[in-house]
Amino acid sequence: MAALKPSRTELPLQYFLENEYQSLIEIFHWVANLAGSVYTDTTCVVPPEAAYSSVLVSRTHQLSQEFLLNFKRSSLDLGLPLGISGYFGFPARSSLALRQLSEQEDHDNPEQVIKLPPYQNVNASLGVTIRARRSLRQFSGKTMPLQALSTILFYGNGVTGDMAMISEEDDPQWPQYSLGAPEVAHTRAASSGGGLNPISLYLVLQNVETLEDGIYIYLPFEHSLKKVMTFNQQKRKEHLALGLSWGTNVEAAKVNLAIYYVYTVYENSRKYGDMGLIFAVLEAGEIAANIHLVCTATKLASSDMGGWDKVQTERFLGIDGLSKQLVHTTVIGMP
Ligand SMILES: Cc1cc2nc3c(=O)[nH]c(=O)nc-3n(C[C@H](O)[C@H](O)[C@H](O)COP(=O)(O)O)c2cc1C
């Protein structure tokens, strides 16, 4: 049987404007989430249709979402418990020690390691700071004091203290013996699944007091920077070109500090399996939150950036995009 053809009804413009337009525009506002942020003009907020409309040009078509939302499909999936069971007792301590040892190896190249000055003791009220925090992307381009960099990195993901790994009490959770001294773990400013800290902060510095512009890595145990390379003309050009993908509202040349959160996959996936990636992304967020609060408290401008070009930026930073993955970006500058 032939399908019935729908009859067409004429909709005069005046009628449309008086009767339909208002409710349609309300739906549009809701869909486009315009009330979500005062920065919608500068933030990529898209209506849900975009998720479908990009299918034809997308190479991954939301594979990442599919993975992230289905990493544990049933209670029979034993990957996580098995991974964790290998971490009881000594292995946990040895993995923490390994992290520190890798930094000590960096120290074997003293010309590449720059000690940071002591951080500023920030004692602003937490409530006031949280209320005052805003993403700010307008930078003056003035020189950033070295102590400001030290303060951001320390409160972002620095080593804040020591924790004894040997219990003198009769606690079965903790070992009573040691194969070496000292048996302490270093506590960090941001929390991390299993204390494995798979996120490293790669920094692109421009116009920071006494430091050459270039790429550095933060070494938390030493509260130092490891110099990866100083900028030549070509490298600076590449950095500014990558800055274009952040959006037109950010002037890359005035960003004193671009923080790239780099996930070293094996640091935590050997324990957490697929869940390692999710932990890493969460942990990058926790570090970023610390950083924004300390920027607010010390009157620096900071904003997260979501638009970075993953492959190009990884190449620029010199990471392989396999065992080391870029997962987040924050830019900071003088107000
Ligand atoms: C993961 C993430 C990505 C973001 N990406 C961008 C960006 O690409 N460009 C930008 O201007 N702001 C970006 N922002 C900042 C948001 O626009 C901002 O947080 C939001 O508008 C709310 O404003 P507020 O941070 O001042 O509260 C991003 C924030 C997050 C958490």
The ligand as a Gaussian input file, in Angstrom:
#p B3LYP/6-31G(d) Opt

LIG

0 1
 C       38.248000      20.837000      30.341000
 C       38.066000      22.316000      30.116000
 C       38.322000      22.855000      28.888000
 C       38.202000      24.230000      28.665000
 N       38.514000      24.744000      27.448000
 C       38.493000      26.079000      27.260000
 C       38.906000      26.646000      26.014000
 O       39.297000      25.932000      25.096000
 N       38.877000      27.977000      25.858000
 C       38.470000      28.786000      26.875000
 O       38.481000      30.001000      26.671000
 N       38.059000      28.292000      28.072000
 C       38.072000      26.967000      28.285000
 N       37.704000      26.433000      29.509000
 C       37.235000      27.319000      30.570000
 C       35.712000      27.351000      30.591000
 O       35.231000      28.104000      29.515000
 C       35.241000      27.976000      31.909000
 O       35.659000      27.154000      32.967000
 C       33.728000      28.139000      31.930000
 O       33.330000      29.103000      31.001000
 C       33.236000      28.548000      33.321000
 O       33.877000      29.739000      33.723000
 P       34.739000      29.827000      35.059000
 O       35.895000      28.875000      34.956000
 O       35.192000      31.256000      35.151000
 O       33.843000      29.443000      36.193000
 C       37.780000      25.077000      29.725000
 C       37.516000      24.508000      30.977000
 C       37.658000      23.157000      31.179000
 C       37.395000      22.580000      32.550000

